[in-house]
Amino acid sequence: MGHDKNYWVVTEALAASALFARRTGQADFKEWYGNVLAYASKNSMDHEHGGWYKLLRQGEPEIQ
C-alpha cells in the first residue's frame, strides 16, 4: 500500500467531519474538523494560486 496522499482523501475527511460535527453537535467532531482543516490548509491547499495540490508524496518536505 502506498503512502502518498491524494487531495480528495483530505477533502472527504473534511466534509465528513463537518457533517458529523453539525449533525451531532459533539465537541470531538468539531475538534477533528479543525484538525483536518489545519492539516489541509498547511499541506494540501494552494493558497497562492487557488485549488489543491493533487498529490503529496511521502518523503517530500511539507509545505511551510
Secondary structure, 3 states (H helix, E strand, C coil): CCCCEEHHHHHHHHHHHHHHHHHHCCHHHHHHHHHHHHHHHHHCECCCCCCECCEECCCCCCCC
